């Protein structure tokens, strides 16, 4: 997820990125190092593994670590020295949001209206479940107020978790636990300086496993519509239904049936006769012969046994082992566990790995607008 956002930000001309983390930053640091990302710590000490990504994307990445949770606005104040180093506006992203990231169009729109902030909004069918954006009368983009879970229809546009803000916004924020949605944005609205930007195409909050799978399907469908060469051609014998993304380092056995909507990460090994659909296999995982996997996230370095069956939003943490002929129905399994008996959804183990991303937000500054 974060990697997709970093790639999109770099393509839009962003040069500095801040990862605001309040829970176990060392885990995120290690994960980014494993994929070769250029990382700078809060003390600006360069990591030795920076060269590849620094050359490819020309971005500098820093961590801003909160000693206590600062909400959704406080981390911006904590990173003020980076975000306000010049007069350029900066992007703010929730790391658990996936879409086509229209950063260049958003920057142009923000520059043209000339006010303090712009929120990306997306249209939903049931606005009563969300906080809804209400525009000023007679103005297509200026935001007048927000209505939380409206009982009566006031609009169908909701906050999509992507913003572009001028550095002046930082003067409105105190270094304390602060909500950008409930405190900062209403204050900017009161001054008539906050606008909305309509997002085209797909959007998904992927902070929960079922939504992560749904968001992955939307992303793969988007690649198909664009004719992306990242996807495996449907002419490949093992592809069934399309929307299959396979890392070049992955190994796939004979007589497999894969798709639709499958993502296979680096160094994954898939045995013979395996059936995969609507699932994500993370780096280093292994699926043995004739396993059947649907609507499942297989964690890093995990193993699924022969003839095993996983379905109904099953989630495996890091280094999980599923025995041969085991059935897991909607189970969530902690890292480093071995499962040797069938698991029903009513007997699940707590899962924490994916939540790491929901506690982090991505900040990007020095956008060339």
Secondary structure, DSSP 8 states (H G I E B T S, - for coil): -HHHHHHHHHHTT--EEEEEE-S-HHHHHHHHHHTT---B-TT--B-TT-HHHHHHH--EEEEEE-SS--BTTHHHHHTHHHHTSSS--EEEEETTEEE---HHHHHHHHHHH-SSEEEEEEE-S-GGGSEEEEE-TT-SSBEEEEEES-SS---SEEEEEEEEE-GGGGGG--SSSB-IIIIIHHHHHHTT-EEEEE--S-EEE--SHHHHHHHHHHHHHHHHHTT-TTB--TTSTTB-SS-EEE-TT-EE-TT-EE-SSEEE-TT-EE-TT-EEEEEEE-TT-EE-TT-EEEEEEE-TT-EE-TT-EEESSEEE-TT-EE-TT-EEES-EE-TT-EE-S-B-GGG-----TTHHHHTEEEEEE----
